[in-house]
Amino acid sequence: MAYTYILYSAHLDKHYVGASQDELEQRIRRHNANHKGFTGKANDWVLMHAEPFETFELALQREREIKSWKSRKRIESLYTKR
């Protein structure tokens, strides 16, 4: 099992889109840990949306698709009610 997921940081007012084969709770803990990299700039990342996939390759394809949108409104539409 693999996932494409969207995190949100209120501190940065930013989204992070990723894909992982790890359990999502474990992955989010690592994002919120003190480390270098984009998500290391804040420790308030919250899971906003997740999609399960049979393979990691499919999860990566979906991650790339979402990132290609380059639209905050479109990303937010995945997890907000209209």
Secondary structure, DSSP 4 states (H G I P E B T S, - for coil): -EEEEEEEETTTTEEEEEEESS-HHHHHHHHHSS-SSGGGG-S--EEEEEEEESSHHHHHHHHHHHHHH--HHHHHTTTS--
